[in-house]
Amino acid sequence: MPLRDQLNLKSVPFWGVHVAAVVGPILLGWSWSGLGLAIGLYYLRMFGITAGNHRYFSHRTYKMGRVMQFLMAILGTTSLQKGVLWWAAHHRTHHKFSDEPQDIHSVRQRGFWWAHVGWILSMEHDETDWKKIPDLAKYPELVWLNKYHLVVSIGFAVLLYVVGGAWALTWGFFVSTVLLWHGTFTINSLSHVFGRRRYQTTDDSKNNWFLALITMGEGWHNNHHHYQRATNQGFFWWEIDTTYYALRVLALTGLVSDLHTPPGHIRDRGLGAVDRDKNLSHAEAGG
C-alpha cells in the first residue's frame, strides 16, 4: 500500500505523540528521574502486551480468572495498541499465514516499513476480525474494553497528569509510549530479519537476544513460531525471558495457573552442538 494511504487522519495522533515525546523533554529539560519513569512504565505496559495480549489473549498459553483477565486486558490497553481483541485477532492471522502473502505484517512480503508500522497506520486492518476470536468475544467486558480502548488510554494519560503534572505526562505517557510502540513493533519487523534460526519453521522468524531483552522475552521469536503453545518463549536457561519469570511469580500467588512449557522432544528438536553443550554443562552443574 502506498505511503500516502497510511498518512490519513487516523495517523495524526500517532505522529502527535512522537512530536510530544521529542518536544516535551526539550521544553521541560532533561530529567534522569523522568527517564526512569518512562522506562519503568515501558516495562510495566510491555508486560501487559507480552503476558496479556500475546501469550494469554492470542495464544491462551496459561489460565487466569475472569477478574484477573480483565485487569490484564486493561494493562495491555494502556499500551495504546488498540483493544486486546483487535490485537489478538490480528496476531492469530499473522501466525496462520506467517510470511505468506496473507500475512498482515510480513517483511518478506511488504518490506520493513510496512511490517514495523505501516500496517497499523493503514485503514486496511482497522477492524476487529471477530471470526478469529470466538473464545474471547463471549466476555462482554472484553468486548466493551475493545470498543472503548481510547477511554483507558486517555484515562491513563489524565491520571499521570493529575499525579505528576506535565513532567509525568511527558515522560510517563509520551516518551514511554513511543518507546513501547517501537519496542513492540521490532518483533514484527526486526525479528524476521536479524538473528539465529534454531528451528526450521516455514517463515523467517529468528531468535535475537537483544530484542528479547527489550521485549521481556519476545525476541526468542523462532522458538515461539516453532511451538506457539508455550508460555515461555525462552526455551533454555540461557534465554532470558522476564515475562515468563514474572508469570511464574504470579503463579505462586494463584493469580495465574497452568503455565504451559514445551515438551522436551519438541524443545530439543533443533538443538545444535553448541546448544547441546550449554544444556549439558548446566545440567551437570545442577542447574
C-alpha positions as CSV (number, residue, x, y, z in Angstrom):
1,M,0.0,0.0,0.0
2,P,1.4,3.4,-0.9
3,L,2.7,5.6,1.8
4,R,0.1,8.3,1.1
5,D,-2.6,5.8,2.1
6,Q,-1.0,5.5,5.5
7,L,-0.8,9.2,6.1
8,N,-4.5,9.7,7.0
9,L,-6.4,11.4,9.8
10,K,-6.1,8.2,11.8
11,S,-2.3,8.6,11.9
12,V,-2.3,12.2,13.3
13,P,-2.5,11.1,17.0
14,F,0.3,8.6,16.4
15,W,2.7,11.2,15.0
16,G,1.5,13.7,17.5
17,V,2.6,11.5,20.4
18,H,6.0,11.2,18.7
19,V,6.3,15.0,18.4
20,A,5.3,15.4,22.1
21,A,7.9,12.8,23.1
22,V,10.6,14.9,21.5
23,V,9.4,18.5,22.2
24,G,8.3,17.8,25.8
25,P,11.7,16.9,27.2
26,I,13.2,19.8,25.3
27,L,10.8,22.3,26.9
28,L,10.9,20.8,30.4
29,G,14.6,20.0,30.4
30,W,16.4,16.7,30.7
31,S,15.4,14.5,33.7
32,W,17.0,11.3,34.8
33,S,14.1,10.6,37.0
34,G,11.8,11.2,34.1
35,L,13.7,8.7,32.0
36,G,13.4,6.3,34.9
37,L,9.6,6.8,34.9
38,A,9.4,6.3,31.2
39,I,11.4,3.0,31.3
40,G,9.5,1.7,34.4
41,L,6.1,2.3,32.7
42,Y,7.6,0.9,29.4
43,Y,8.3,-2.4,31.1
44,L,5.1,-2.5,33.1
45,R,3.0,-1.9,30.0
46,M,5.2,-4.2,27.9
47,F,4.2,-6.9,30.4
48,G,0.6,-6.2,29.5
49,I,1.4,-6.8,25.9
50,T,3.7,-9.8,26.2
51,A,1.9,-11.7,29.1
52,G,-1.6,-10.4,28.3
53,N,-2.2,-9.5,24.6
54,H,0.3,-12.1,23.3
55,R,0.8,-15.1,25.5
56,Y,-2.7,-15.1,27.0
57,F,-5.2,-13.5,24.7
58,S,-3.6,-14.5,21.4
59,H,-2.3,-18.0,22.3
60,R,-4.0,-18.9,25.6
61,T,-0.8,-20.5,26.9
62,Y,-1.9,-20.3,30.6
63,K,-5.0,-19.6,32.7
64,M,-6.4,-16.9,34.9
65,G,-9.7,-16.0,36.4
66,R,-12.2,-13.6,34.9
67,V,-11.3,-10.6,37.1
68,M,-7.5,-11.1,36.6
69,Q,-8.2,-11.5,32.8
70,F,-10.0,-8.1,32.8
71,L,-7.2,-6.4,34.7
72,M,-4.6,-7.8,32.4
73,A,-6.6,-6.5,29.4
74,I,-6.7,-3.1,31.0
75,L,-2.9,-3.1,31.4
76,G,-2.5,-4.2,27.8
77,T,-4.8,-1.4,26.7
78,T,-2.7,1.3,28.3
79,S,-0.1,0.5,25.7
80,L,-2.2,2.4,23.1
81,Q,-2.2,-0.6,20.7
82,K,-5.9,-0.7,20.3
83,G,-8.1,-3.2,22.0
84,V,-6.9,-6.6,23.2
85,L,-9.4,-8.4,21.0
86,W,-8.3,-6.5,17.9
87,W,-4.7,-7.3,18.9
88,A,-5.3,-11.0,19.4
89,A,-7.4,-11.4,16.2
90,H,-4.7,-9.9,14.0
91,H,-1.9,-11.8,15.7
92,R,-3.7,-15.1,15.1
93,T,-4.0,-14.2,11.4
94,H,-0.2,-13.4,11.4
95,H,0.6,-16.9,12.7
96,K,-1.8,-18.6,10.3
97,F,-0.2,-17.1,7.3
98,S,3.3,-16.1,8.7
99,D,5.4,-14.6,5.9
100,E,2.9,-15.7,3.3
101,P,1.1,-13.1,1.1
102,Q,-1.9,-13.1,3.5
103,D,0.4,-12.2,6.5
104,I,-0.7,-8.7,7.7
105,H,2.8,-7.6,8.7
106,S,5.5,-9.5,6.8
107,V,8.9,-8.0,6.0
108,R,9.3,-10.6,3.3
109,Q,6.1,-9.6,1.5
110,R,5.9,-5.8,2.0
111,G,9.2,-4.6,3.4
112,F,10.4,-3.2,6.8
113,W,8.3,0.0,7.0
114,W,5.0,-1.9,6.4
115,A,5.9,-4.6,8.9
116,H,7.1,-2.2,11.6
117,V,4.4,0.5,11.5
118,G,2.7,0.9,8.1
119,W,0.2,-1.8,8.6
120,I,-1.0,-0.2,11.8
121,L,-1.4,3.3,10.2
122,S,-3.2,1.9,7.2
123,M,-7.0,1.7,7.2
124,E,-6.7,-1.8,5.8
125,H,-6.6,-3.6,9.1
126,D,-8.7,-1.2,11.2
127,E,-11.5,-3.5,12.2
128,T,-11.5,-6.4,14.7
129,D,-11.8,-9.8,13.0
130,W,-14.4,-11.4,15.3
131,K,-14.3,-14.7,13.5
132,K,-10.7,-15.2,14.8
133,I,-11.6,-14.7,18.5
134,P,-14.9,-16.5,19.4
135,D,-13.3,-17.7,22.7
136,L,-12.7,-14.1,23.7
137,A,-15.8,-12.4,22.3
138,K,-18.0,-14.3,24.8
139,Y,-16.9,-11.9,27.5
140,P,-18.9,-8.7,27.3
141,E,-16.4,-6.7,29.5
142,L,-13.6,-7.5,27.0
143,V,-15.9,-6.6,24.0
144,W,-16.6,-3.3,25.8
145,L,-12.9,-2.6,26.5
146,N,-12.1,-3.4,22.9
147,K,-14.6,-0.9,21.6
148,Y,-13.7,1.8,24.1
149,H,-10.0,1.3,24.3
150,L,-9.4,5.0,23.9
151,V,-11.2,5.6,27.2
152,V,-8.5,3.6,29.0
153,S,-5.6,5.2,27.1
154,I,-6.9,8.8,27.7
155,G,-7.6,7.9,31.3
156,F,-4.1,6.7,31.8
157,A,-2.7,10.0,30.4
158,V,-5.1,12.0,32.6
159,L,-4.1,10.1,35.7
160,L,-0.4,10.7,35.0
161,Y,-1.1,14.5,34.6
162,V,-3.2,14.6,37.8
163,V,-0.5,12.8,39.8
164,G,2.6,14.4,38.4
165,G,1.7,17.3,36.1
166,A,3.3,18.0,32.7
167,W,6.5,16.2,33.8
168,A,4.7,12.9,34.4
169,L,2.6,13.2,31.3
170,T,5.6,13.9,29.1
171,W,7.9,11.2,30.4
172,G,5.4,8.6,31.7
173,F,3.0,8.9,28.7
174,F,4.5,10.4,25.6
175,V,8.2,9.2,25.9
176,S,7.3,5.9,27.4
177,T,4.6,5.2,24.8
178,V,6.8,5.9,21.8
179,L,9.5,3.6,23.3
180,L,6.8,1.0,23.9
181,W,5.4,1.2,20.4
182,H,8.7,0.7,18.7
183,G,9.9,-1.9,21.2
184,T,6.8,-4.0,20.4
185,F,7.0,-3.4,16.7
186,T,10.5,-4.7,16.4
187,I,9.1,-8.2,16.8
188,N,7.0,-7.8,13.7
189,S,9.9,-6.4,11.7
190,L,13.5,-7.0,13.0
191,S,12.9,-10.5,14.5
192,H,12.0,-11.7,11.0
193,V,15.3,-10.3,9.7
194,F,18.1,-10.4,12.3
195,G,19.0,-13.3,14.5
196,R,19.5,-17.1,14.5
197,R,17.2,-19.8,13.4
198,R,17.3,-22.8,15.7
199,Y,14.1,-24.4,14.2
200,Q,13.3,-24.9,10.5
201,T,9.9,-23.1,10.5
202,T,8.1,-22.2,7.3
203,D,8.6,-18.5,8.0
204,D,11.6,-16.2,8.5
205,S,11.3,-16.0,12.4
206,K,14.6,-15.7,14.2
207,N,15.9,-15.6,17.8
208,N,17.5,-12.4,18.8
209,W,18.9,-11.9,22.4
210,F,18.9,-8.1,22.2
211,L,15.2,-8.0,21.1
212,A,14.5,-10.5,23.9
213,L,15.9,-8.0,26.5
214,I,13.9,-5.0,25.3
215,T,10.7,-7.0,24.9
216,M,10.8,-9.2,28.0
217,G,11.5,-12.4,26.2
218,E,9.6,-11.9,22.9
219,G,12.9,-11.9,20.9
220,W,13.0,-15.7,21.1
221,H,10.8,-15.5,18.1
222,N,11.9,-18.6,16.2
223,N,11.3,-20.6,19.4
224,H,7.8,-19.2,19.6
225,H,6.9,-19.9,15.9
226,H,8.2,-23.4,16.4
227,Y,5.9,-24.1,19.3
228,Q,3.3,-21.4,19.9
229,R,1.6,-23.2,22.8
230,A,4.4,-22.5,25.3
231,T,4.1,-19.8,27.9
232,N,7.9,-19.4,28.0
233,Q,9.5,-18.2,24.7
234,G,13.0,-18.6,26.1
235,F,13.2,-22.4,25.9
236,F,16.6,-22.8,27.6
237,W,18.2,-21.5,30.8
238,W,20.4,-19.0,28.9
239,E,17.5,-17.5,27.0
240,I,16.3,-14.6,29.3
241,D,12.5,-14.4,29.3
242,T,11.4,-11.9,32.0
243,T,7.8,-12.2,31.1
244,Y,7.8,-15.9,32.0
245,Y,9.7,-15.2,35.2
246,A,7.1,-12.7,36.3
247,L,4.3,-15.2,35.4
248,R,6.0,-17.8,37.5
249,V,5.9,-15.4,40.4
250,L,2.2,-14.7,39.8
251,A,1.5,-18.4,39.6
252,L,2.9,-18.7,43.2
253,T,0.1,-16.3,44.3
254,G,-2.6,-18.2,42.4
255,L,-3.4,-15.3,40.2
256,V,-2.4,-17.3,37.1
257,S,-2.1,-21.0,36.6
258,D,-1.3,-23.9,34.2
259,L,1.7,-22.3,32.5
260,H,2.4,-24.5,29.6
261,T,6.0,-25.3,28.7
262,P,7.3,-27.1,25.6
263,P,7.7,-30.9,25.8
264,G,11.4,-32.0,25.7
265,H,11.2,-33.7,22.4
266,I,9.8,-30.6,20.7
267,R,12.1,-28.2,22.5
268,D,15.3,-30.2,21.7
269,R,14.3,-30.9,18.1
270,G,16.5,-28.1,16.7
271,L,19.3,-28.2,19.3
272,G,22.7,-27.8,17.7
273,A,26.0,-28.9,19.0
274,V,26.8,-25.6,20.8
275,D,23.3,-25.5,22.5
276,R,23.6,-29.2,23.5
277,D,26.9,-28.5,25.2
278,K,25.4,-25.5,27.1
279,N,22.5,-27.5,28.2
280,L,24.6,-30.5,29.2
281,S,27.1,-28.3,31.2
282,H,24.2,-26.6,33.0
283,A,22.6,-30.0,33.9
284,E,25.9,-31.4,35.1
285,A,26.3,-28.3,37.3
286,G,22.9,-29.0,38.9
287,G,21.2,-26.1,37.1
